[in-house]
Amino acid sequence: MNLIYCVLWCCIWFGASADKGSFMKLVGVGKPNSPAMARSMVIETKWFKQKVDHFNPADIRTWKQRYQMNLKYYKHGGPIFLNIGGEEEITHDWMTSGAWIEYAQKCNAMCFQLEHRYFGRSHPTDNLNTSNLMYLTIEQALADLGTFINTISNDNKQFLLNAKWVVFGGSYSGSLAAWLRMKYPQLVHAAVSSSSPLMAKVDYKDYYMAIQNTLLNYNPKCVSSIKEATLTITDLLKTDNGAKYVDEKFSTCNHISITNKKDKTLLFNNLAVPIALIVQYNNDNKYVEKSSLSLVTLCDMMLDKLLGSPLERYAAVHKQLRSVNNQKCTSNTYQHAISALKKTSWNSENVKLGSRQWLYLICTEIGNFITSNNHKHLFGNTIPLDYYTGMCSDVFGKSFNTKALHIAVKKINMFYHDLKKKTSRIIYLHGSIDAWSSLGLIQPQTKDSVSIVIKGGAHCSDLYPSHSSDPPQLTKARKTVAFYLKKWLLE
Ligand SMILES: *[C@@H]1O[C@H](CO)[C@@H](O)[C@H](O)[C@H]1NC(C)=O
């Protein structure tokens, strides 16, 4: 899938699996699409020794965490900027372009990027079986970041001892940026946290509601047309002949069995997620993806009577999406998806994509499962919560169930609660059409934190390199970030 994910949770969500059974995340940042020239600059890739378990002194095992460094903009006495890796592999692209690089140029900063444990090439354990995954927690990831900052500063005392660190992130890594400033205020001077969900819920039904509202604001008929298509599919899936018709219209990889509830949910999920991604990442500077649909072209198709009934229009939309994403068919077999997610080797497809690891994080800490369980909604009553919690148990074992998830989510909200009133020098950026924004902090109440809502902004849109066609409110938001960074770096 080439849709660009803001790094973060954005949407996770998982969903749509590609034909290989890989699991698509609704979260994440993707690539900034930098000019080829910029990429040829010298970026050093290095490795940093970390403990497997920061919280058990008796466990002295270590592993190598990947990081990247760019000294091009650094001037003696300047600050250190750290871009936090999220639930995907770190890439050179973000070391040479993106808004944070533009801020680094303005502030003469040294730039680092640290890959998140268990993603990309940062492998704390031999494999990712359930017992090894116990070290994949937010606490451990924050401790990796704290240790990294502390060690780099101390090992280069003569010139970095007083350098101020500023951390950046978007989506899930934006949450890490804010939490890192909260947990390790002595190490982190300031944080820029883009589109970060800071609250965990078990059932994040607001996600598709937000997608629906964005579409409604654009054109209510577009919503009713998608709704009608969803309802028609729901009805068709009541009979075997109807299912055959759906098979054909949506090029399912396997014939849909009308008695298999999970297969049907998976299909609905795989149809809903790409639509949500179009809305989530609408117009956010991912010029690479010109061929992909935007909100406008999606709705144009959904209203085009020449394409046939709403169901046929919806089928045409998905046909186009499959061809953009190089998918031969729409994956609809739950068991295939689960077996693919159960593979524990670093070489397996779902591990390379980060899907297994991300699923583990949301099953054990983050939650925020994107459901649709109301027949009046855009995607109808088609994606229940127990589909997801069942997936947690099926992939990781019986103890990863709904009850455990409720306890975990409560814990996370307790651990990371005090950003609103206590933590200073954080800039929160939100896009007004970002379906994740209702989990973010829109009104920090400390005098030294700032929240910027970018009107019409999508998930993580401020992270990308600035461009002459950017809407003025986006340009203004980036200027505001630069202003506060300069101000805070003098403090
Ligand atoms: C997981 O893998 C480790 C090797 O890294 C092995 O020692 C352990 O027994 C495995 N655990 C399970 C439950 O398979």
The ligand as an ORCA input file, in Angstrom:
! r2SCAN-3c Opt
* xyz 0 1
  C      10.119    -17.333     21.772
  O      11.384    -17.284     21.176
  C      12.463    -17.466     22.096
  C      13.736    -17.268     21.331
  O      13.948    -15.899     21.094
  C      12.364    -18.842     22.761
  O      13.404    -19.007     23.714
  C      11.015    -18.959     23.455
  O      10.856    -20.240     23.984
  C       9.885    -18.661     22.465
  N       8.637    -18.635     23.214
  C       7.557    -19.265     22.789
  C       6.347    -19.139     23.657
  O       7.530    -19.874     21.752
*
